[in-house]
Amino acid sequence: MIAQELDTNDVLMFAFMNREALRLTAERGEAVYWSRSRSRLWHKGEESGHIQKVHEMRLDCDNDVVLLKVTQLGHEPGIACHTGRHSCFYQRLEGGRWASVEPVLKDPERIYK
């Protein structure tokens, strides 16, 4: 699953979904994912408050990737990444090395208590 910001088209994050997560996302209108590390469903923002309001759900041509068009709530600008950044895709290849090119908007230590 890919979460994309509705207004900016920024790609915010990649996560996993199972059928139950997909069903709950459609019912609630808020993103619910499958956490592989916790082996359980995870409502985005349940700890951080950084909820994703879902406006559209799309399926790719092979029927194996879901695209969520979302509004990232809970902080302005929205924080989607557990590192406190707007997007999980904050690293860019520059001169053969990965460089962080997006700022930390909020210290993760202050987000997750």
Secondary structure, 3 states (H helix, E strand, C coil): CEEEECCCCCEEEECECCHHHHHHHHHHCECEEEECCCCEEEECCCCCCCCEEEEEEEECCCCCCEEEEEEECCCCCCCCCCCCCCCCCCEEEECCEEEECCCCCCCHHHHCC
